[in-house]
Amino acid sequence: MKQFPDSPAPASSPETRVWPPISIVIPVLNEERHLREAVRQVLSQRYDGPIEVVLAIGPSKDRTQEVADAIAAEDPRVVVVPNPTGRTPNALNAAIAASRNAIVARVDGHAMLPEDYLKVAVETLEETGADNVGGVMAAEGVTPFEQAVARAMTSKIGVGGARFHTGGTAGPADTVYLGVFRREALERVGGYDEHFQRAQDWEMNHRIRETGGLVWFQPRMRVSYRPRPNVKALAKQYFHYGRWRRVVARTHEGTINLRYLAPPAAVLAIILGLVVSPFFWPGLLLPGGYLAAILAGSALTGSGLPTSALLRLPLVYMTMHMSWGWGFLTSPRSLVKPAKG
């Protein structure tokens, strides 16, 4: 069991043990409305060790910078650093560089953490010896469309078998949602790769595992997440997921499996069926079969949803599949970072 350099070994009594200090890093862009509540939620964690919060502020179009500066002026535990690029991996690296503690927790501005999130994370790090621990991205919708997206994001039909989406038992994982890291692991791999506009978490967790580290899924670390509110936003999100997942695959050979190939295969099959159908009508069986499978899958996974959300579920599944698949298929090789020569 690994210990942390800033804390003694855990005492036998929970009342007397000393909890290690944690740095929480948050990338922030255009979060004037939600930033104060996000920081309050983090600082009110049921955790008995010291906490610092580092906000990496991008070039926002609202009063995010002023709100962040005011929070830091009110509470010495909060530090503000600039992120001129506005990009997430750059923000995370800037915040990590400005942080001080041996444990670093990544948090997003809209993530709603359970009150024992940090406590469970530290216990899991100590019990498993992992370099990174994380839990479930628990999508929770409010509108009918968001409710449909939330159901799709927690089903194998929508996102495959990734446990950080669908849940499951604790254990080693390829990647997890957000993450609570040992600083030594972040330093070992050089932090987030700032080339990756998306999929930077998966890519860095791959490097942690490739250098001998352990990434651990802990289902008790369940973080609530608000899904995209409409078809356009959902399609854009999943298009970029697919596009950048292929960049990861080209950068790290052997990291693609059949789960990732299913959406692009569905896109190609539907296009092929539509192209040949004027000359060969059985070609319509390809898009028709996909549609039938989506309708059946929606009926199977939509149990308990309000009718208004259930009716939107087939559209949500198709948007996620087609957007991810098209992004994967059209991902240009130019996005791959040139090899160091």
C-alpha positions as CSV (number, residue, x, y, z in Angstrom):
1,M,0.0,0.0,0.0
2,K,1.6,3.3,-1.1
3,Q,1.6,6.2,1.3
4,F,1.8,9.9,0.6
5,P,4.9,12.0,1.4
6,D,2.9,14.7,3.1
7,S,1.0,12.5,5.5
8,P,1.9,9.8,8.1
9,A,0.6,6.3,7.9
10,P,-3.1,6.0,8.7
11,A,-3.9,5.6,12.4
12,S,-5.9,2.7,13.6
13,S,-8.8,4.9,14.7
14,P,-10.7,6.8,12.0
15,E,-11.1,9.6,14.6
16,T,-7.3,10.1,15.0
17,R,-6.0,9.5,11.5
18,V,-4.5,12.4,9.5
19,W,-5.8,12.8,6.0
20,P,-3.3,13.9,3.3
21,P,-3.8,17.4,1.7
22,I,-5.4,17.4,-1.7
23,S,-5.2,19.9,-4.6
24,I,-8.3,20.2,-6.7
25,V,-7.8,21.5,-10.2
26,I,-10.7,22.9,-12.2
27,P,-10.6,24.2,-15.9
28,V,-13.0,27.1,-16.2
29,L,-14.4,28.9,-19.2
30,N,-17.6,31.0,-19.4
31,E,-18.8,29.8,-16.0
32,E,-19.9,33.1,-14.4
33,R,-23.3,31.6,-13.3
34,H,-22.0,28.3,-11.9
35,L,-18.5,28.9,-10.7
36,R,-19.2,30.1,-7.2
37,E,-21.5,27.1,-6.5
38,A,-18.9,24.7,-8.0
39,V,-16.2,26.0,-5.7
40,R,-18.5,26.0,-2.7
41,Q,-19.4,22.4,-3.3
42,V,-15.8,21.3,-3.5
43,L,-14.8,23.2,-0.3
44,S,-17.7,21.7,1.6
45,Q,-16.5,18.1,1.0
46,R,-16.7,15.9,4.0
47,Y,-13.0,15.5,4.1
48,D,-10.8,16.2,7.2
49,G,-7.6,16.9,5.3
50,P,-6.4,20.3,3.9
51,I,-7.9,21.3,0.5
52,E,-6.7,23.8,-2.0
53,V,-8.6,24.7,-5.2
54,V,-6.7,25.9,-8.3
55,L,-8.9,27.5,-11.0
56,A,-7.4,27.8,-14.5
57,I,-9.4,30.5,-16.2
58,G,-9.7,30.7,-19.9
59,P,-10.6,33.8,-22.0
60,S,-14.3,33.9,-21.1
61,K,-16.9,36.0,-22.7
62,D,-18.7,36.7,-19.4
63,R,-17.5,37.8,-15.9
64,T,-15.9,34.5,-15.0
65,Q,-12.5,36.1,-14.3
66,E,-14.0,38.7,-12.0
67,V,-16.0,36.0,-10.1
68,A,-12.9,33.8,-9.8
69,D,-10.8,36.7,-8.5
70,A,-13.5,37.5,-5.9
71,I,-13.6,33.9,-4.7
72,A,-9.8,33.8,-4.3
73,A,-9.8,37.1,-2.4
74,E,-12.4,35.7,0.0
75,D,-10.8,32.3,0.6
76,P,-7.0,31.7,0.8
77,R,-7.6,28.1,-0.2
78,V,-8.5,29.2,-3.7
79,V,-5.8,30.1,-6.3
80,V,-6.4,31.5,-9.8
81,V,-4.1,30.9,-12.7
82,P,-4.5,32.0,-16.4
83,N,-5.2,29.6,-19.3
84,P,-4.8,31.9,-22.3
85,T,-5.6,29.1,-24.8
86,G,-9.0,28.3,-23.3
87,R,-8.3,24.6,-24.0
88,T,-9.0,21.9,-21.3
89,P,-5.7,20.0,-21.3
90,N,-3.7,23.3,-21.1
91,A,-5.9,24.5,-18.3
92,L,-5.4,21.2,-16.4
93,N,-1.6,21.4,-16.8
94,A,-1.5,25.0,-15.7
95,A,-3.5,24.3,-12.6
96,I,-1.5,21.2,-11.7
97,A,1.8,23.2,-12.1
98,A,0.4,25.8,-9.6
99,S,-0.8,23.2,-7.1
100,R,1.2,21.9,-4.2
101,N,-0.1,18.6,-2.9
102,A,0.8,15.0,-3.4
103,I,-2.8,14.1,-4.4
104,V,-4.4,16.0,-7.3
105,A,-8.1,15.7,-8.1
106,R,-9.6,16.8,-11.4
107,V,-13.0,18.4,-11.2
108,D,-15.2,20.0,-13.9
109,G,-17.3,23.1,-13.3
110,H,-20.6,21.4,-13.8
111,A,-19.8,18.1,-12.0
112,M,-21.8,17.5,-8.9
113,L,-19.7,15.5,-6.4
114,P,-21.0,13.3,-3.6
115,E,-19.9,14.8,-0.2
116,D,-17.6,11.9,0.5
117,Y,-15.9,11.9,-3.0
118,L,-12.5,12.9,-1.8
119,K,-12.5,10.7,1.3
120,V,-13.4,7.6,-0.8
121,A,-10.8,8.5,-3.4
122,V,-8.0,8.7,-0.8
123,E,-9.1,5.5,0.8
124,T,-9.1,3.8,-2.6
125,L,-5.7,5.1,-3.5
126,E,-4.3,3.8,-0.3
127,E,-6.0,0.4,-0.4
128,T,-5.1,-0.4,-4.1
129,G,-1.9,1.4,-4.7
130,A,-3.4,2.9,-7.8
131,D,-2.0,6.0,-9.6
132,N,-5.5,7.2,-10.5
133,V,-8.9,6.4,-9.2
134,G,-12.3,7.6,-10.5
135,G,-15.9,6.5,-10.7
136,V,-19.1,6.8,-12.6
137,M,-20.2,9.7,-14.9
138,A,-23.8,9.5,-13.7
139,A,-25.7,11.5,-16.4
140,E,-28.9,13.0,-15.0
141,G,-31.3,14.9,-17.2
142,V,-34.1,17.4,-16.4
143,T,-35.8,17.9,-19.8
144,P,-37.2,15.0,-21.7
145,F,-34.4,15.2,-24.2
146,E,-31.8,15.3,-21.4
147,Q,-33.5,12.3,-19.7
148,A,-33.2,10.4,-23.0
149,V,-29.5,11.3,-23.3
150,A,-28.9,10.3,-19.7
151,R,-30.4,6.9,-20.3
152,A,-28.5,6.4,-23.5
153,M,-25.2,7.4,-21.8
154,T,-25.7,4.7,-19.1
155,S,-26.6,1.9,-21.5
156,K,-24.4,-0.5,-23.4
157,I,-26.3,0.3,-26.6
158,G,-25.4,3.9,-26.3
159,V,-21.8,3.8,-25.0
160,G,-20.6,0.2,-25.0
161,G,-19.4,-1.4,-21.8
162,A,-17.2,1.3,-20.3
163,R,-17.8,1.0,-16.5
164,F,-17.4,4.7,-15.9
165,H,-20.6,5.1,-18.0
166,T,-22.6,2.0,-17.1
167,G,-21.3,1.2,-13.6
168,G,-20.0,-2.1,-12.4
169,T,-17.7,-3.6,-9.9
170,A,-14.5,-2.0,-8.6
171,G,-11.3,-2.9,-10.3
172,P,-8.6,-2.0,-12.8
173,A,-9.8,0.0,-15.8
174,D,-8.6,1.6,-19.0
175,T,-9.9,5.0,-18.0
176,V,-12.2,6.6,-15.4
177,Y,-14.3,9.8,-15.2
178,L,-12.3,12.8,-14.0
179,G,-9.8,11.2,-11.7
180,V,-7.9,11.6,-8.4
181,F,-4.2,11.2,-9.1
182,R,-0.9,10.7,-7.4
183,R,1.3,13.7,-8.4
184,E,4.2,11.4,-9.0
185,A,2.2,9.6,-11.7
186,L,1.3,12.9,-13.4
187,E,5.0,13.9,-13.3
188,R,6.1,10.5,-14.6
189,V,4.0,10.9,-17.8
190,G,4.4,14.6,-18.2
191,G,0.8,15.5,-17.5
192,Y,-2.0,15.9,-20.1
193,D,-0.9,15.9,-23.7
194,E,-2.0,19.4,-24.8
195,H,-2.3,18.3,-28.4
196,F,-5.5,16.4,-27.7
197,Q,-8.5,18.7,-27.8
198,R,-10.7,15.7,-26.8
199,A,-10.0,12.3,-25.3
200,Q,-7.1,13.7,-23.2
201,D,-8.2,11.7,-20.2
202,W,-8.2,8.4,-22.0
203,E,-4.9,9.2,-23.6
204,M,-3.1,10.1,-20.4
205,N,-4.6,7.1,-18.5
206,H,-3.1,5.0,-21.3
207,R,0.3,6.4,-20.7
208,I,-0.1,5.9,-16.9
209,R,-0.8,2.2,-17.6
210,E,2.0,1.9,-20.2
211,T,4.5,3.2,-17.6
212,G,3.4,0.6,-15.0
213,G,0.7,2.5,-13.2
214,L,-2.7,1.3,-12.2
215,V,-6.0,3.0,-13.0
216,W,-8.8,1.9,-10.7
217,F,-12.5,2.2,-11.1
218,Q,-14.4,2.9,-7.9
219,P,-18.2,2.9,-8.3
220,R,-18.7,4.7,-5.0
221,M,-17.3,7.8,-6.6
222,R,-20.5,8.6,-8.5
223,V,-20.5,12.1,-10.0
224,S,-23.7,13.6,-11.4
225,Y,-23.4,15.1,-14.9
226,R,-25.9,17.2,-16.9
227,P,-26.0,15.9,-20.5
228,R,-26.3,18.0,-23.6
229,P,-29.7,19.8,-24.0
230,N,-30.4,19.3,-27.7
231,V,-29.6,17.3,-30.9
232,K,-27.1,19.8,-32.3
233,A,-25.1,20.0,-29.1
234,L,-25.1,16.2,-28.6
235,A,-24.1,15.6,-32.3
236,K,-21.2,18.0,-31.9
237,Q,-20.0,16.4,-28.7
238,Y,-20.0,12.9,-30.1
239,F,-18.6,13.9,-33.5
240,H,-15.5,15.3,-31.6
241,Y,-15.4,12.2,-29.4
242,G,-15.2,10.0,-32.5
243,R,-12.7,12.2,-34.3
244,W,-10.3,12.4,-31.4
245,R,-10.6,8.8,-30.4
246,R,-9.2,7.9,-33.8
247,V,-6.3,10.3,-33.2
248,V,-5.6,8.4,-30.0
249,A,-5.8,5.1,-31.9
250,R,-3.3,6.4,-34.5
251,T,-1.0,7.7,-31.8
252,H,-1.1,4.5,-29.6
253,E,-1.5,1.5,-31.9
254,G,-3.5,-1.4,-30.6
255,T,-5.9,0.7,-28.5
256,I,-9.0,0.1,-30.7
257,N,-11.4,-2.8,-30.2
258,L,-14.7,-3.8,-31.7
259,R,-16.7,-1.6,-29.4
260,Y,-15.1,1.5,-30.9
261,L,-15.5,0.1,-34.5
262,A,-19.2,-0.5,-34.2
263,P,-20.4,3.1,-34.9
264,P,-18.2,3.7,-38.0
265,A,-19.2,0.3,-39.3
266,A,-22.9,1.2,-38.8
267,V,-22.4,4.5,-40.7
268,L,-20.7,2.7,-43.6
269,A,-23.4,0.0,-43.8
270,I,-26.2,2.6,-43.9
271,I,-24.4,4.7,-46.6
272,L,-23.8,1.5,-48.6
273,G,-27.4,0.4,-48.3
274,L,-28.8,3.8,-49.4
275,V,-26.4,4.0,-52.3
276,V,-27.2,0.6,-53.8
277,S,-30.9,0.6,-53.0
278,P,-32.0,2.3,-56.2
279,F,-30.4,-0.6,-58.2
280,F,-30.7,-3.4,-55.6
281,W,-33.6,-2.9,-53.2
282,P,-32.4,-5.4,-50.6
283,G,-29.8,-2.7,-49.8
284,L,-32.5,-1.1,-47.8
285,L,-32.2,-3.9,-45.3
286,L,-29.0,-2.4,-43.9
287,P,-30.5,1.0,-42.8
288,G,-33.8,-0.7,-42.1
289,G,-32.2,-3.3,-39.9
290,Y,-30.3,-0.6,-38.0
291,L,-33.5,1.3,-37.4
292,A,-35.3,-1.8,-36.2
293,A,-32.4,-2.6,-33.8
294,I,-32.5,1.0,-32.5
295,L,-36.3,0.8,-31.9
296,A,-36.0,-2.5,-30.2
297,G,-33.0,-1.3,-28.1
298,S,-34.9,1.8,-27.1
299,A,-37.9,-0.3,-25.9
300,L,-35.5,-2.6,-24.0
301,T,-33.5,0.2,-22.3
302,G,-36.2,2.8,-21.9
303,S,-38.2,1.2,-19.1
304,G,-39.3,3.8,-16.5
305,L,-38.7,6.8,-18.6
306,P,-41.5,9.3,-19.1
307,T,-43.3,8.9,-22.4
308,S,-41.9,12.2,-23.7
309,A,-38.3,11.0,-23.0
310,L,-38.9,7.5,-24.3
311,L,-40.1,8.9,-27.7
312,R,-36.8,10.8,-28.0
313,L,-34.6,7.8,-27.1
314,P,-34.3,6.4,-30.6
315,L,-33.2,9.8,-32.0
316,V,-30.6,10.1,-29.2
317,Y,-29.1,6.7,-29.9
318,M,-28.9,7.4,-33.6
319,T,-27.4,10.8,-33.0
320,M,-24.7,9.4,-30.8
321,H,-23.9,6.5,-33.1
322,M,-23.9,8.4,-36.4
323,S,-22.0,11.4,-35.0
324,W,-19.3,9.3,-33.3
325,G,-19.0,7.1,-36.3
326,W,-18.8,9.9,-38.8
327,G,-16.2,11.8,-36.6
328,F,-14.1,8.6,-36.5
329,L,-14.3,8.0,-40.3
330,T,-13.5,11.6,-41.3
331,S,-10.8,12.2,-38.7
332,P,-7.9,13.6,-40.7
333,R,-4.4,12.2,-40.3
334,S,-3.2,15.8,-39.9
335,L,-4.6,15.8,-36.4
336,V,-2.0,13.2,-35.3
337,K,0.9,14.9,-33.4
338,P,4.1,14.6,-35.5
339,A,6.6,12.1,-34.0
340,K,9.6,13.6,-32.3
341,G,12.4,13.4,-34.5
